């Protein structure tokens, strides 16, 4: 079992791919059950993987090892009409409809939970994030040295969680988070005049970074029919993508934004549970993501502190989930997330 578990962890590093998700580049839910509920569930304990959603939730789950696998298939394309004008200070794009080649991605999620006392538990969770993967088979910006144009960011996280039930039905938890990510870009050399470091802008293969953060959570059973949960995750300060210091703001910086979630679970009877969560991701705290594209591309250089970014703002998601115990040993789940 120990050898198999190590192999699964190693395989995870190769299988983890990035995709578009409903919460920016965060997945809307981690683990099959929480994904089925559209990411809601901060107020309930469903599996050992609940440690990712709320560190306090593992108090009310059984000892277990869980391995989940999700397959995601996004279709990405762009269409350019007309032809470049050739006028001075204009930026030409290759015309036509171009579809991204990579459309299948795998997301393993691994969880291990063990009780260490009647009111204490620990858990290890390994999971991936996604976003911003494209591989267009075209020289979109007319870069002759690269037949394709695209970017790819892959993120993997490992959470070590400790939780304690302070009084009956009231638990708190804290998780130490280790983050690993890698990034590559190709076909962007045309932006060299806009870069503070053209040698570290595009086509430099993979660049990796690591960092640490934490997550705290509370979960409380207030009555037989009402539970609540609250979590906060700090910003994960990542080291810079050195090979892309001329692309991302702050010399290749790409930190993981802070976020918080609050939610309730209502059980009108033994068969039904209704969930409502509100989650906010603070993208505005990450300059490489939140800096606007314009006018920054005209007033500063890529890679500088005020260099152009994606112009993302904070995202607030409202997540709604329903669980119904239709037949013995089976639970039906559905969810909807809006942001």
MARZA-913821 format. One record per residue: y, x, z of N, C-alpha, C in turn. Coordinates in steps of 0.05 Angstrom, whole numbers, padded with zeros to 5 digits, always signed. Each point is the difference from the previous one (the first is absolute). Layout:
# MARZA-913821
YXZYXZYXZ...
END
This chain:
# MARZA-913821
-00024+00017+00000+00024-00017+00000+00025+00017+00000+00000+00022+00016+00024+00017+00002+00005+00013-00027-00021+00010-00013+00004+00013-00026+00010-00019-00021-00012-00024+00000+00009-00020-00019+00029-00008+00004+00008-00001+00025+00028-00008+00006+00019+00021-00011-00007+00026+00004+00017+00022-00010+00002-00001-00030-00022-00005-00014+00000-00002-00029+00017-00022-00010-00001-00023+00014+00017-00023-00007+00030+00007+00002+00007+00015+00021+00028+00008+00004+00008+00018-00023-00017+00019-00008+00007+00018-00022+00002-00015-00026-00018-00018-00005+00001-00016-00025+00026-00016-00001+00008-00010+00024+00024-00017+00001+00024+00014-00012+00002+00027+00006+00023+00015-00010+00001+00000-00030-00023-00001-00013-00001+00001-00030+00003-00028-00012-00010-00020+00015+00001-00028-00011+00027-00013+00004+00014+00008+00021+00026-00013+00006+00019+00002-00023+00008-00023-00011+00018+00000-00023+00024-00018+00008+00021+00004-00015+00024-00016+00005+00003-00023-00019+00009-00023+00010+00004-00023-00016+00025-00015+00010+00008-00019-00015+00022-00017+00009-00010-00021+00019+00014-00005+00021-00008-00020+00020+00022-00018+00007-00005-00020+00016+00020-00021+00003+00023+00008+00019-00004+00021+00016+00021+00008+00019+00012+00027-00010+00011+00000-00024+00009+00025-00011-00024+00017-00008-00002+00024+00011-00024+00016-00004-00019+00000+00024+00004-00019+00019-00019-00004+00021-00019-00022-00008-00026+00003+00007-00019-00021-00005+00007-00024+00017-00006-00024-00010+00008-00024+00016-00019-00004+00024-00024+00012-00001-00018-00002+00023-00020+00023-00001-00010+00008+00024-00018+00023+00002-00027-00010+00011-00021+00003-00016-00026-00011+00007-00004-00027-00014-00025-00007-00006-00005-00025-00015+00010-00025+00014-00004-00002+00026+00008-00024+00014+00030-00003+00000+00014+00021+00007+00029-00002+00001+00012-00003-00028-00013+00012-00020+00009-00005-00028-00003-00029-00008-00023-00012+00009-00005-00028-00007+00021-00018+00012+00013+00009+00021+00021-00016+00014+00028+00009-00010+00001+00014-00022+00025+00010-00012+00015+00019+00018-00015+00014+00018+00012+00019+00018+00009-00011+00026-00002-00027+00004+00007-00011+00026-00023+00006+00020+00005-00004+00026-00021+00005+00020+00008+00019+00022+00026+00005+00004+00009+00018+00021-00007-00012+00028-00005-00027+00001-00005-00013+00025-00030-00006+00005-00017+00009-00018-00029-00005+00004-00016+00026-00002-00024-00001+00010-00018+00023-00001-00024-00007-00017-00002+00011-00024-00021-00007-00019-00021+00021-00005+00008+00026+00003-00018+00022-00006+00012+00025+00011-00016+00022-00001+00010+00026+00008+00024+00009-00017+00001-00010-00025+00022+00007-00018+00026-00013+00008-00001-00019+00019+00024-00012+00011+00018+00020+00013-00011+00024+00007+00016+00021+00012+00023+00009-00018-00004-00003-00027+00021+00007-00019+00023-00020+00002-00007-00026+00002+00020-00021+00002+00014+00000+00027-00017+00001+00021+00011-00001+00028-00018+00017+00018+00009+00023+00010-00017+00016+00017-00011-00014+00024+00014-00021+00010-00009-00014+00024-00024-00018-00005-00006-00005-00026-00021-00020-00006-00028+00009+00005-00005+00026+00002-00028+00010+00002-00013-00007+00027+00015-00008+00020-00011-00007+00026-00020-00022-00003+00005-00019-00018-00016-00024-00002-00019+00001-00025-00009+00024-00007-00020+00002-00022-00024+00016+00010-00022-00004-00014-00025+00014+00007+00001+00029-00010-00017+00017+00013-00003+00027-00010-00012-00001-00028+00011+00015-00018-00010-00002-00028+00010+00023-00017-00013+00005-00022+00010+00016-00022+00002-00019-00024+00023-00001-00013+00005-00018-00023+00009+00016-00024-00010-00007-00023+00008+00012-00025+00006-00023-00019+00025-00002-00009+00008-00020-00019+00008+00013-00026-00004-00013-00023+00008+00010-00026+00013-00022-00015+00025+00005-00009+00014-00018-00017+00004+00012-00028-00002-00017-00020+00005+00008-00027+00025-00014-00010+00019+00015-00011+00025-00012-00009+00006+00007-00029+00008-00020-00015+00005+00005-00029+00027-00010-00009+00021+00016+00003+00026-00008-00010+00005+00007-00029+00013-00016-00015+00007+00005-00028+00030+00006-00002+00006+00024-00010+00028+00009-00002+00007+00007-00029+00023-00009-00009+00009+00007-00027+00030-00002-00001+00012+00012-00021+00028-00003-00005+00004-00003-00030+00022-00013-00007+00007-00004-00028+00028+00009-00006+00003+00018-00020+00026+00009-00009+00004-00010-00029+00022-00014-00004+00006-00009-00027+00023+00016-00012+00000+00002-00027+00021+00015-00013-00007+00030+00000+00019+00016-00010-00004+00029-00001+00024+00014+00013-00004+00024+00009+00022+00015+00013+00023+00003-00020+00024-00004+00011+00024+00001-00017+00008+00028-00008-00007+00019+00018+00009+00028-00005+00028+00005+00007+00015-00019+00011+00028+00004+00007+00001+00020+00024+00021+00016+00002+00003+00019+00022-00001-00015+00027-00013+00014+00019-00002-00010+00028-00016-00026+00002-00017-00005-00019-00019-00022+00002-00028+00011+00004-00018-00016+00011-00026+00010+00008-00021-00016-00016-00014+00013-00018-00019-00014-00017-00027-00005+00014-00013-00022-00007-00027-00007+00010-00018-00006-00024-00026+00007+00002-00018-00005-00022-00005-00030-00003+00005-00012-00023-00003-00029-00004-00029-00008+00000-00004-00026+00005-00027-00012-00001-00009-00011+00027-00023-00014-00001-00012-00009+00025-00022+00020+00008+00003+00011+00024-00019+00020+00010-00013-00010+00026-00027+00001+00001-00014-00009+00023-00011+00025+00015+00001-00002+00027-00010+00022+00017-00030+00002-00003-00011+00024-00001-00029+00004-00004-00016-00006+00025+00010+00006+00024-00015-00004+00024+00003-00028+00011-00022-00015+00001+00002-00028+00009-00021-00007+00021-00017+00018+00008-00020-00005+00021+00004+00020+00022+00002-00010+00025+00003+00017+00023-00018-00010+00023-00009+00019+00016-00018-00006+00022+00014+00007+00027-00003-00018+00019+00012+00004+00027-00022-00002+00021-00012+00022+00008-00017-00001+00024+00017-00001+00025-00010-00014+00020+00013-00001+00027-00022+00003+00021+00003+00019+00018-00021+00006+00019+00010-00004+00028-00016-00012+00018+00007-00004+00028-00023+00005+00018+00006+00014+00023-00020+00005+00021+00013-00007+00026-00014-00018+00016+00011-00008+00026-00021+00003+00022+00009+00010+00022-00017+00004+00023+00014-00008+00026-00013-00016+00017+00011-00005+00027-00006+00023+00018+00020+00008+00016-00004+00022+00019+00001-00009+00029+00006-00025+00005+00000-00012+00026+00002-00030-00004-00003-00015+00021+00001-00030-00003+00026-00009-00012+00022+00014+00005+00026-00008-00010+00013+00020-00018-00015+00019-00011+00011+00021-00017-00017+00004-00024+00013+00008-00023-00015+00005-00024+00015+00021-00017-00014+00013-00018+00012+00019-00019-00010-00007-00028+00014+00008-00020-00008-00006-00028+00011+00022-00018-00015+00004-00022+00009+00018-00022+00000-00016-00025+00023+00000-00014+00003-00015-00025+00009+00019-00022-00011-00003-00024+00008+00016-00023+00005-00019-00023+00023+00002-00013+00008-00020-00020+00020+00012-00019+00004-00013-00022+00019+00010-00020+00022-00020-00006+00022+00010-00009+00023-00016-00010+00001+00003-00030+00018-00016-00013+00002+00003-00029+00028-00005-00010+00004+00006-00025+00026-00006-00013+00007+00020-00021+00014-00009-00020+00013+00018-00019-00020+00017-00015-00021-00011-00011-00018+00015-00018+00003-00010-00028+00007+00018-00018+00001-00008-00029-00010+00024-00016-00013-00006-00023-00009+00020-00018+00002-00011-00028+00025+00002-00011+00006-00011-00026-00007+00020-00022-00017-00007-00020-00008+00018-00021+00022+00002-00022+00023+00009+00009+00023+00003-00019+00020+00020+00011+00015+00012-00017+00021+00018+00008+00025-00017+00004+00001-00015+00021+00021-00019+00005+00027+00012-00002+00004+00024+00012+00026+00013-00001+00001+00024-00019-00019-00001-00021+00000+00020-00021-00005+00028+00011-00017+00003+00020-00007+00027+00009-00023+00010-00016+00004+00021-00016-00021+00010-00018-00023+00014+00014+00004+00009+00024-00021+00015+00014-00020-00018+00014+00005-00026+00001-00018-00018+00014-00005-00025-00017-00026-00005-00007-00006-00023-00017+00003-00027+00015-00001+00001+00027+00001-00024+00017+00024+00002+00018+00008-00024+00010+00022-00002+00019-00009-00017+00023+00006+00009+00024-00008-00016+00024+00003+00015+00026-00004-00014+00021+00000+00011+00027-00024-00011+00015-00008+00014+00021-00022-00009+00017+00004+00010+00028+00001-00019+00019+00001+00008+00028-00024-00013+00014-00014+00017+00016-00023-00009+00015+00004+00006+00029-00006-00019+00018+00005+00004+00028-00025-00007+00016-00007+00017+00020-00022-00006+00018+00009+00004+00029-00009-00018+00017+00008+00001+00028-00024-00001+00018+00002+00014+00023-00021-00001+00021+00014-00007+00026-00010-00022+00012+00011-00009+00026-00020+00004+00022+00008+00012+00022-00016+00002+00024+00013-00018+00021-00014-00021+00007+00012-00022+00016-00012-00001+00028+00017-00005+00020-00009-00006+00027+00012-00026+00009-00016-00018+00012+00010-00026+00009-00011-00006+00028+00016-00014+00015-00008-00008+00027+00008-00029+00005-00017-00015+00014+00007-00027+00008+00012+00002+00028+00026-00004+00002+00015+00004+00025-00005-00023+00020-00002-00024-00010-00008-00024+00015-00017-00017-00019-00014-00019+00011-00018-00016-00017+00015-00013-00023-00009+00006-00024+00012-00011-00024+00025+00014-00010+00009+00021+00014+00024+00014-00008-00007+00030-00004+00003+00009-00025-00007+00027-00006+00022+00015-00015+00001+00026+00004+00019+00017-00014-00016+00023-00013+00011+00011-00022-00014+00021-00013+00020+00019-00013-00009+00025-00004+00017+00020-00013-00018+00016-00019+00011+00007-00023-00016+00016-00020+00016+00024-00008-00013+00023-00001+00012+00024-00012-00008+00000-00030+00019+00004-00017-00005-00002-00029+00004+00027-00014-00020+00008-00015+00002+00023-00017+00002-00009-00029+00020+00009-00015+00003-00009-00027-00003+00023-00020-00013-00005-00022-00004+00020-00021+00007-00014-00027+00014+00013-00017+00007-00012-00026+00002+00022-00021-00004-00009-00025+00005+00019-00022+00013-00015-00023+00015+00016-00016+00016-00012-00021-00001+00018-00025+00001-00013-00023+00002+00015-00025+00016-00017-00020+00016+00014-00016+00015-00013-00021-00002+00016-00026+00001-00015-00022-00001+00013-00027+00017-00014-00019+00010+00014-00020+00016-00012-00021+00029-00005+00007+00010+00012+00022+00027-00005+00009+00020+00023-00004-00008+00019-00016+00016+00024-00004+00028-00006-00012+00002-00022-00014+00026-00008-00011+00022-00004+00021-00009-00003+00025+00020-00004+00021+00009+00027+00012-00008+00022-00011+00007+00027+00010+00030+00004+00003+00017-00010-00019+00029+00004+00004+00011-00015+00025-00016-00020+00010+00009-00015+00023-00011+00011+00026-00016+00021-00001-00015+00010+00023+00013+00024+00013-00002+00002+00026+00010+00023+00015-00021+00023-00001-00024-00007-00008-00022+00020-00001-00019-00007-00023+00009+00005-00025-00016-00008-00023-00029+00011-00001-00004+00023+00013-00027+00012+00000-00019-00017+00017+00010-00016+00018-00016-00016+00017+00007-00030-00003-00002-00008-00026+00007-00028-00007-00024-00015-00011-00015+00012-00018-00021-00015-00014-00021+00020-00010-00025-00011-00003-00022+00016-00012-00010+00022+00017+00003-00001+00027-00009+00021+00017-00026-00006+00015-00016-00017-00011-00026-00007+00013+00006-00013+00027-00021+00000+00018+00003-00014+00025+00016+00016+00020+00016-00014+00016+00014+00011+00023-00008-00017+00025-00007+00013+00022-00009-00015+00023+00020+00002+00023-00002-00019+00019+00017+00001+00024-00015-00014+00023+00006+00007+00024-00012-00011+00024+00021-00007+00021-00008-00017+00019+00019-00007+00021-00013-00016+00022+00015-00006+00021-00011-00014+00023+00019-00022+00008-00011-00021+00012+00015-00023+00010-00016-00014+00021+00010-00023+00008-00015-00016+00021+00004-00030-00005-00017-00015+00012+00002-00029-00001-00007-00011+00028+00016-00020+00009-00006-00013+00026-00003-00030-00005-00015-00013+00016-00005-00029-00003-00006-00014+00026+00006-00026-00001-00007-00018+00022-00013-00024-00011-00021-00010+00014-00013-00025-00007-00005-00016+00025+00007-00025+00000-00003-00017+00024-00012-00027-00006-00020-00008+00015-00011-00027-00001+00015-00017+00021+00018-00017-00009+00017-00015+00019-00014-00025+00010-00014-00014-00018-00015-00024+00007-00025+00000-00016-00017-00020+00004-00024-00003-00016+00005-00003-00030+00024-00009-00006+00006-00006-00029+00023+00017-00011+00012+00018+00016+00023+00016-00010-00003+00029+00008+00003+00018-00021+00000+00029+00004+00024+00011-00015+00011+00023+00010+00022+00013-00013-00006+00030-00003+00014+00013-00018-00003+00028-00004+00026+00012-00011+00005+00026+00007+00024+00014-00009-00008+00029-00004+00009+00013-00022-00005+00028-00004+00025+00014-00011+00002+00026+00005+00021+00016-00012-00012+00027-00008+00005+00008-00025-00009+00026-00010+00024+00017-00006+00000+00025+00010+00022+00018-00004+00001+00010-00029+00022+00011-00008+00001+00014-00025-00018+00025+00002-00016+00005-00021-00017+00023+00000+00015+00022-00016+00009+00020+00014+00015+00022-00013-00019+00019-00014+00000-00002-00027-00018+00016-00016+00014+00026-00009-00016+00021-00004+00010+00024-00013+00008-00006-00029+00016+00017-00012+00010-00005-00027-00021+00005-00021+00003-00014-00022-00015+00006-00025+00015+00024-00013-00009+00024+00006+00015+00024-00009+00001+00002-00030-00022-00008-00014-00001+00002-00029+00017-00021-00014+00011-00019+00016+00018-00021-00011+00026-00001+00016+00009+00023+00008+00025+00002+00015+00024-00006-00017-00004+00000-00027+00022-00007-00018-00002-00028-00010-00017-00017+00012-00003-00028-00008+00008-00019+00023-00013+00003+00023+00006-00018+00022+00023+00011+00017+00016-00019+00011+00023+00007+00017-00010+00017+00023+00019+00015+00012-00005+00018+00022-00022+00020-00006+00001+00012-00024-00017+00022-00008-00030-00007+00000-00006-00024-00010-00028-00008-00001-00010-00015+00023+00018-00011+00016-00009-00015+00024-00010-00028-00008-00021-00009+00013-00011-00027-00005-00014-00009+00025+00016-00007+00021-00011-00009+00025-00011-00028-00002-00016-00008+00020-00012-00026+00002+00018-00018+00017+00010-00022-00010+00020-00015+00015-00011-00014+00025+00018-00003+00020-00007-00015+00024-00004-00029-00007-00015-00015+00017-00004-00028-00005-00008-00014+00026+00005-00026+00001-00008-00016+00024-00011-00027-00009-00016-00011+00017-00013-00026-00005-00001-00017+00025+00005-00026-00002-00003-00018+00022-00014-00025-00011-00019-00011+00016-00015-00023-00010-00012-00017+00022-00009-00024-00008-00013-00019+00018-00026-00009-00013-00018-00009+00017-00025-00013-00009-00004-00025+00016-00003-00022-00014-00003-00027+00013-00028-00011-00008-00015-00008+00021-00027-00012-00005+00000-00029+00011+00006-00020-00017+00000-00027+00009-00027-00010+00010-00022+00012-00010-00027-00006+00009-00017+00025-00005-00026-00002+00007-00017+00023-00001-00006+00009-00029+00005-00017-00020-00007+00007-00027+00023+00012-00016+00025-00006+00008+00023+00008-00016+00017+00020+00015+00011+00020-00014+00020+00018+00010+00021+00004-00022+00025-00004+00007+00023+00002-00018+00017+00024+00008+00006+00018-00018+00015+00024+00006+00027+00001-00015+00020+00011+00013+00026+00004-00012+00011+00027+00010+00005+00018-00019+00011+00026+00007+00026+00005-00016+00018+00015+00012+00024+00010-00014-00001+00031+00002+00003+00013-00022-00001+00029-00001+00024+00011-00015+00012+00021+00010+00022+00013-00014-00006+00030-00003+00004+00009-00025-00004+00029-00006+00028+00011-00006+00007+00021+00014+00027+00011-00001+00003+00022-00021-00002-00008-00025+00002+00019-00022+00028+00013-00001+00020-00013+00011+00027+00010-00001+00003+00027+00015-00020+00006+00017+00001+00025+00016-00011+00024-00015-00009-00004-00026-00012+00021-00016+00018+00004-00024+00015+00022-00001+00020+00004-00021-00012+00001-00028-00023+00013-00003-00013+00003-00026-00008-00027-00012-00003-00020+00018-00008-00027-00009+00025-00018-00001+00018+00002+00019+00022-00019+00002+00025+00008-00015+00004+00026-00005+00025+00007-00015+00000-00014-00027+00023-00011-00008+00001-00014-00026-00002+00019-00023-00011-00011-00022-00002+00017-00025+00028+00006-00011+00016-00021-00001+00028+00002-00009+00019-00009+00021+00022+00013+00005+00011+00022-00016-00010+00028+00007-00020+00002+00019-00008+00026+00011-00009+00019-00022-00013-00010-00021-00009+00017-00022+00023+00013-00014+00024-00012+00001+00024+00010-00013+00017+00016+00019-00002-00004+00026+00018+00012+00019-00013+00023+00016-00027+00002-00001-00014+00021+00014-00024+00009-00017-00015+00020+00010-00023+00010-00014-00026-00009+00014-00021-00004-00016-00026-00007+00012-00009+00023+00019-00010-00008+00022-00009+00019+00020+00019+00005+00023+00026-00006-00005+00019+00002+00022-00001-00024+00019+00013+00003+00023-00001-00022+00020+00008-00027-00011+00021+00000-00017+00009-00025-00012-00009-00003-00029-00022+00014-00007-00011-00003-00027-00011-00028-00005-00003-00007-00025-00009-00027-00007-00028-00005+00011-00003-00026+00009-00026-00010+00009-00007-00025-00014-00016-00017+00013-00010-00025-00013+00018-00024+00007+00018+00003+00019+00017-00022+00007-00013-00022+00016-00022+00007+00014-00015-00020+00015+00015-00007+00026-00001-00025+00008+00011-00009+00025-00023-00007+00019+00007-00006+00025-00021-00008+00019-00014-00025-00009-00026-00002+00004-00016-00023-00008-00008-00015+00025+00005-00026+00000-00010-00018+00021-00021-00018-00012-00025+00001+00010-00022-00016-00010-00007-00022+00021-00005-00024-00010-00010-00022+00016-00028-00005-00009-00019+00003+00019-00029-00002-00006-00012-00024+00014-00015-00015-00015-00013-00024+00011-00030+00001-00005-00016-00005+00021-00029+00001-00003-00014-00023+00014-00023-00007-00010-00016-00022+00011-00029+00009+00002-00013-00005+00023-00029+00005+00004-00013-00026+00007-00023-00006-00013-00015-00024+00005-00030+00006+00003-00011-00006+00022-00029+00004+00005-00015-00024-00012-00006+00003-00026-00011-00023-00014-00029-00006+00008-00016+00021+00001-00028-00003+00008-00006+00023+00020-00022-00003+00014-00007+00020+00020-00003+00027-00013+00012+00021+00012-00002+00028-00009+00018+00005-00024+00015-00019-00010+00018+00004-00023+00028-00009+00007+00020+00016-00009+00028-00007+00003+00014+00002-00027+00013-00021-00008+00016+00000-00024+00029+00009+00007+00011+00018-00017+00027+00010+00005+00017-00002-00025+00025-00005+00004+00019-00001-00023+00027+00010+00011+00017+00010-00018+00026+00010+00008+00020+00000-00022+00026+00001+00008+00021+00001-00020+00023+00017+00013+00010+00018-00016+00022+00018+00009+00023-00002-00019+00024-00002+00011+00024-00002-00016+00021+00020+00010+00012+00014-00020+00023+00018+00008+00019+00002-00023
END
